[in-house]
Amino acid sequence: MIKCRTISKGEAKGELIVSSEPLSFLGGVNPNTGEVIDPNHELKGKFINDKILFIPGGKGSTVGSYVIFQMKKNNVAPAAIICLNAEPIIATGAIMSDIPMVDSPKTTEELISGVKVAVNAEKGEITLL
């Protein structure tokens, strides 16, 4: 179990999709499909819907919060979000959309793409499954 800080409460299980680069939801993710469309991002062409998204943080416009909300309404949002350091854009989007979100995991070496995890943002825990 990996301890972390709760940003948006809730629980989710799923497969990790990990990026070492911050992600801008406005212009970087298609809110209708959940596909990363930023041509310069390492996750270009990957779908983040129903995945546990692990990124360093967000970047870009505050409208990104509303893109996350639109993704949730379209059923293409991540199941949960893990950040190294949450910033207001993604935190607000997760809270508005009832997406579990945590940040500041105590260790990250086991958090790699393809690994299945459970995020319990009620307790501030990530568990490898």
C-alpha positions in Angstrom: 0.0 0.0 0.0 1.2 3.5 -0.9 0.1 6.4 1.2 -0.8 9.7 -0.5 -2.9 12.8 0.0 -6.6 12.9 -0.8 -7.6 15.6 -3.3 -11.1 14.3 -4.5 -12.8 11.5 -2.5 -13.9 8.2 -3.9 -12.6 4.8 -4.9 -11.7 3.2 -8.2 -9.8 0.2 -9.5 -8.2 -0.1 -12.9 -5.1 -0.3 -15.1 -2.5 2.4 -14.7 -1.6 4.6 -17.6 1.5 6.6 -16.7 3.2 9.7 -18.2 6.3 11.5 -17.1 4.9 14.7 -18.7 2.2 17.0 -17.4 -1.0 16.9 -19.4 -3.2 19.7 -20.6 -6.8 18.6 -20.9 -7.8 21.6 -23.0 -6.5 20.8 -26.5 -4.6 17.8 -25.2 -7.4 15.3 -24.7 -10.5 14.7 -26.9 -13.5 15.1 -24.5 -15.7 12.9 -26.7 -13.4 9.9 -26.8 -10.8 10.1 -24.0 -7.9 10.0 -26.5 -4.8 12.0 -25.8 -4.5 14.2 -29.0 -1.6 16.5 -28.1 0.8 15.8 -30.9 3.8 16.4 -28.7 2.7 14.3 -25.7 4.2 10.9 -25.0 0.6 9.5 -24.5 -0.5 10.7 -28.0 -3.0 8.2 -29.4 -3.6 6.5 -26.1 -7.0 6.4 -24.4 -7.3 7.4 -20.7 -10.9 6.5 -20.2 -11.5 4.0 -17.5 -7.8 4.0 -16.7 -6.0 5.2 -13.5 -4.1 8.2 -14.9 -0.8 8.9 -13.2 0.8 12.2 -14.3 3.2 14.7 -12.6 0.4 17.3 -12.8 -1.6 19.4 -15.2 -0.8 22.4 -17.4 -2.6 24.8 -19.5 -5.9 26.7 -19.3 -8.3 26.7 -16.4 -10.9 25.5 -19.0 -9.2 22.1 -18.6 -11.3 21.6 -15.5 -14.4 21.8 -17.7 -12.9 19.4 -20.2 -12.5 16.8 -17.4 -16.2 17.5 -16.4 -17.3 17.0 -20.1 -15.3 13.7 -20.3 -17.1 12.5 -17.2 -20.5 13.4 -18.7 -19.4 11.6 -21.9 -18.3 8.5 -19.9 -14.7 8.7 -21.2 -13.0 10.1 -18.1 -10.2 8.4 -16.2 -11.5 6.2 -13.3 -9.1 8.0 -11.0 -6.2 10.4 -11.2 -2.9 10.2 -9.4 -0.5 13.3 -9.5 2.9 13.9 -8.1 1.7 17.4 -7.2 -1.9 18.4 -7.8 -2.5 21.8 -9.2 -5.9 23.7 -9.2 -6.9 22.8 -12.8 -6.9 19.1 -12.5 -8.0 19.1 -8.8 -11.0 21.3 -9.7 -11.9 19.1 -12.6 -11.7 15.9 -10.5 -13.8 17.4 -7.7 -16.5 18.7 -10.0 -16.6 15.4 -11.8 -16.5 13.1 -8.7 -13.3 11.5 -10.0 -11.2 10.0 -7.1 -7.8 11.9 -7.0 -4.8 11.7 -4.9 -1.3 13.2 -5.0 2.1 13.1 -3.3 2.5 9.3 -3.3 5.2 8.3 -0.9 6.8 6.0 -3.5 6.3 5.7 -7.2 8.6 3.0 -8.4 5.9 0.3 -8.7 3.4 2.6 -10.4 4.0 1.7 -14.1 1.7 1.5 -17.1 -0.3 -1.7 -17.2 -0.2 -2.4 -13.5 -3.6 -2.8 -11.9 -4.2 -0.7 -8.8 -7.0 0.4 -6.4 -7.2 4.0 -5.5 -8.9 4.7 -2.2 -9.0 8.5 -2.0 -11.2 8.2 1.2 -8.1 6.9 3.0 -5.4 8.3 0.9 -4.1 4.9 -0.3 -3.0 3.2 -3.5 -2.9 -0.6 -3.5 -1.3 -2.8 -6.1 -3.6 -5.5 -7.2 
